[in-house]
Amino acid sequence: MTALTSLPAPAPLTVDEPRARFRDLLLGEWFKLVSLRSIRWGLILGMLGLVFLNANAAIADVNDWDHFLPAQREFFVPAGSLAASFTNNACIATLLITGSLGAVSLVSEYSTGQIRTTFAAVPARRALLSAKIIVLTAVMTVFGLVATGTSFFVSQAILSGKHAGISITEPGIWRALLAAALLPPVCALTGLGLAALIRHSAATIVGTTTVLLLIPNFLSENHHWSACLFHATPFRAWQVLHDLVGAPVNPNIPFPAEPAGEWVVYLGWALGGIVVTLFFGTRRDV
């Protein structure tokens, strides 16, 4: 009778799961962003609202055209034509809309507690937040390009009825359009940074509105210190950059701003929002 020999235990089955790649994080943040109903409706209604504000300004100018003096008509083209394509009211609406949407994209996760689940699924917090920053910047840049381009062509089509429209080849027009198109991502990143810092829905929205809109209203260019702070706000930076090249300088402004410095302001606010998000967002999840 032969002895039974023990058979070797079967080797455990191993499944090689693919490691998460950065593009997977980008896709995840994209689906997370578009799944928020507030973001979807905010982008759609915000786009329609901006186009309506600018088109309504062009319609008002057309209705008043017959009452303009010859000097007013001469000044209107091209400065007034450009102003109608993206008005101050549209800039204010952009500050509120895109700043709030940028804040909601992160603060909504804090308010629902989803941020804990997100960080548990992806321990690499800095990579996750970097993906969120990239997705938000891309979405808001497209939003700015579409809103600015649509507003420009609609408003100029309306003004062309009085031969007061300008073309895309007008000197300085590209700087003005680019300033309007880049304003949404700058404001959205600012709101994102405030969301990572404050982490409470109502307080974050109030803080975003205060920083982007209310504080500039309390500043002026009558004193040097106030002018420096005013020129460092996105609102004033847009105003300076949106003027056509060669426009006469207002002699009543003692401390005017320079366009080159306002591009730095845009960059500073965007980088500031990114740094704050990466710093505070990787250290707290409540």
C-alpha positions in Angstrom: 0.0 0.0 0.0 1.5 3.3 -1.1 1.6 6.4 1.2 -0.5 9.3 0.1 1.6 12.3 -1.0 0.3 15.8 -0.2 -0.2 17.9 -3.2 1.2 21.5 -3.2 -1.4 24.1 -2.3 -2.6 26.0 -5.4 -1.1 29.5 -5.8 -3.5 32.2 -5.0 -5.0 34.0 -8.0 -3.7 37.5 -8.3 -5.5 40.1 -10.4 -3.3 42.9 -11.6 -5.5 46.0 -11.3 -4.3 48.9 -13.3 -3.0 51.8 -11.2 -5.0 55.0 -11.3 -3.5 57.3 -13.9 -3.8 61.1 -13.8 -6.1 61.1 -16.8 -8.5 58.9 -14.7 -8.5 61.6 -12.1 -9.3 64.2 -14.8 -12.2 62.1 -16.1 -13.4 61.6 -12.5 -13.4 65.3 -11.8 -15.0 66.0 -15.1 -18.0 63.7 -14.4 -18.1 65.0 -10.8 -18.3 68.6 -12.1 -21.0 68.1 -14.7 -23.0 65.9 -12.4 -23.7 68.9 -10.2 -27.0 70.4 -11.2 -26.0 73.8 -9.9 -22.9 73.8 -12.1 -24.8 72.8 -15.2 -27.6 75.3 -14.8 -25.2 78.0 -13.7 -23.2 77.6 -16.9 -26.2 77.6 -19.1 -28.1 80.4 -17.5 -24.9 82.4 -17.0 -24.1 82.1 -20.7 -27.6 83.2 -21.7 -27.5 86.0 -19.2 -24.2 87.5 -20.4 -25.2 87.4 -24.0 -28.5 89.0 -23.1 -26.9 91.8 -21.1 -24.5 92.7 -23.9 -27.1 92.4 -26.7 -29.5 94.6 -24.7 -26.8 97.3 -24.4 -26.3 97.2 -28.2 -30.0 97.5 -28.7 -30.2 100.5 -26.4 -27.4 102.2 -28.3 -29.2 101.6 -31.6 -32.4 103.1 -30.2 -30.5 106.2 -29.0 -28.4 106.5 -32.2 -30.6 109.1 -33.8 -30.3 111.3 -30.7 -26.5 111.2 -30.6 -24.6 114.3 -31.6 -22.0 114.0 -34.4 -19.2 114.2 -31.8 -20.8 111.4 -29.9 -21.2 109.2 -33.0 -17.5 109.8 -33.9 -16.4 108.8 -30.4 -18.8 105.8 -30.3 -16.9 104.0 -33.0 -14.9 102.1 -32.0 -14.8 102.7 -28.2 -18.5 102.5 -27.7 -18.9 99.6 -30.1 -16.5 97.6 -28.1 -18.0 98.6 -24.8 -21.4 97.3 -25.9 -19.9 93.9 -26.7 -19.0 93.2 -23.1 -20.4 95.8 -20.7 -19.5 96.6 -17.1 -22.7 94.9 -16.0 -21.6 91.8 -17.9 -18.3 91.9 -16.1 -20.0 92.2 -12.7 -22.2 89.2 -13.6 -19.2 87.2 -14.7 -17.5 87.9 -11.3 -20.5 86.7 -9.4 -21.4 83.7 -11.6 -17.9 82.2 -12.3 -16.6 83.0 -8.8 -19.6 81.2 -7.2 -19.4 78.2 -9.5 -15.7 77.8 -8.8 -16.5 77.8 -5.1 -19.4 75.4 -5.4 -17.3 72.9 -7.3 -15.3 72.2 -4.1 -17.4 73.5 -1.2 -20.3 71.2 -2.2 -18.1 68.2 -1.3 -17.3 69.7 2.1 -21.0 70.4 2.8 -22.1 66.9 1.9 -19.1 65.1 3.5 -18.2 63.6 0.1 -14.7 65.0 0.4 -13.9 62.3 3.0 -15.0 59.6 0.5 -13.0 61.3 -2.3 -9.8 61.4 -0.3 -10.3 57.8 1.0 -10.6 56.6 -2.6 -7.6 58.8 -3.8 -5.1 59.3 -1.0 -2.9 61.4 -3.3 -4.7 64.6 -2.4 -2.5 67.0 -4.3 -2.9 65.0 -7.5 -6.7 64.9 -7.0 -6.9 68.7 -6.4 -4.6 69.3 -9.4 -7.0 67.4 -11.6 -9.9 69.5 -10.2 -8.0 72.7 -10.9 -7.3 71.7 -14.5 -10.9 70.6 -15.2 -12.3 73.7 -13.7 -9.9 76.0 -15.6 -10.6 74.3 -18.9 -14.4 74.5 -18.4 -14.4 78.1 -17.4 -12.0 79.0 -20.2 -14.4 77.5 -22.8 -17.2 79.3 -21.0 -15.4 82.6 -21.3 -14.5 82.1 -25.0 -18.0 81.2 -26.0 -19.7 83.9 -24.0 -17.2 86.6 -25.2 -17.3 85.5 -28.8 -21.0 85.2 -29.0 -21.6 88.5 -27.2 -19.2 90.3 -29.6 -20.7 89.0 -32.8 -24.3 89.4 -31.7 -23.7 93.0 -30.4 -21.8 94.0 -33.5 -24.5 92.5 -35.8 -27.0 94.7 -33.9 -24.9 97.8 -34.2 -24.2 97.2 -37.9 -27.8 98.4 -38.5 -26.6 101.9 -37.8 -23.1 101.3 -39.3 -21.6 101.4 -35.8 -20.2 98.0 -35.6 -16.5 97.1 -35.6 -14.7 94.1 -37.1 -12.4 91.6 -35.4 -9.5 93.3 -37.1 -9.8 96.5 -35.1 -6.5 97.4 -33.4 -6.5 96.2 -29.8 -9.6 94.1 -30.2 -7.9 90.8 -29.4 -6.5 92.1 -26.1 -10.0 93.2 -25.1 -11.6 89.9 -26.1 -8.9 87.9 -24.4 -9.3 89.9 -21.2 -13.0 89.1 -21.2 -12.5 85.4 -22.1 -9.9 84.9 -19.3 -11.9 86.6 -16.6 -14.1 83.5 -15.9 -11.2 81.1 -15.1 -9.5 83.7 -13.0 -12.6 84.3 -10.9 -13.4 80.5 -10.7 -9.9 79.7 -9.4 -10.3 82.5 -6.8 -13.6 81.0 -5.7 -12.0 77.5 -5.5 -9.2 78.8 -3.3 -11.7 80.5 -1.0 -13.7 77.3 -0.8 -10.6 75.3 0.3 -9.9 78.0 2.9 -13.4 78.6 4.3 -15.1 75.2 3.6 -18.6 76.4 4.4 -21.2 77.0 1.6 -22.8 80.3 2.6 -19.6 81.8 4.1 -17.7 80.8 0.9 -20.2 82.5 -1.4 -20.3 85.6 0.7 -16.5 85.7 0.9 -16.2 85.3 -2.9 -18.6 88.1 -3.6 -16.9 90.3 -1.1 -13.4 89.7 -2.5 -14.3 90.0 -6.2 -17.0 92.6 -6.1 -17.6 94.5 -2.9 -14.0 95.4 -2.0 -13.3 97.0 -5.4 -16.3 99.3 -4.9 -14.7 100.8 -1.8 -11.5 101.6 -3.6 -10.7 104.5 -5.9 -7.8 106.0 -7.9 -7.7 109.3 -6.0 -4.9 108.1 -3.6 -1.8 106.1 -4.3 -2.4 103.3 -1.8 -6.1 103.0 -2.8 -5.1 103.0 -6.5 -2.6 100.3 -6.0 -5.2 98.0 -4.3 -7.8 98.9 -6.9 -5.5 98.1 -9.8 -4.8 94.7 -8.1 -8.4 93.6 -8.4 -9.7 91.5 -11.3 -12.5 93.9 -11.9 -10.2 96.9 -12.5 -7.8 94.7 -14.4 -10.5 93.8 -16.9 -11.6 97.4 -17.3 -8.0 98.5 -18.2 -7.4 95.5 -20.5 -10.8 95.9 -22.3 -10.0 99.4 -23.5 -8.8 99.6 -27.0 -5.2 100.3 -27.7 -4.6 104.0 -28.3 -7.7 105.1 -26.3 -7.2 108.5 -24.7 -6.2 108.5 -21.0 -8.6 110.1 -18.7 -6.7 113.2 -17.3 -8.9 113.1 -14.2 -7.3 109.8 -13.0 -4.2 110.8 -11.0 -2.8 107.2 -10.8 -3.8 105.3 -14.0 -3.0 101.6 -14.5 -0.8 100.0 -17.1 -2.1 97.0 -19.2 1.1 95.0 -18.8 0.6 95.2 -15.0 -3.0 94.1 -15.2 -2.0 90.9 -17.0 0.2 90.2 -14.0 -2.9 90.8 -11.8 -4.8 88.1 -13.8 -2.0 85.7 -13.3 -1.5 86.5 -9.6 -5.2 85.8 -8.8 -5.2 82.6 -10.7 -2.0 81.3 -9.1 -3.1 82.5 -5.7 -6.3 80.4 -6.0 -4.3 77.4 -7.1 -1.7 77.7 -4.3 -4.4 78.2 -1.6 -6.4 75.2 -2.9 -3.3 72.9 -2.9 -2.1 74.1 0.5 -5.3 74.0 2.5 -7.1 71.3 0.5 -4.5 68.7 1.3 -4.5 69.4 5.0 -8.2 69.4 6.0 -11.2 67.3 5.0 -13.8 68.7 7.3 
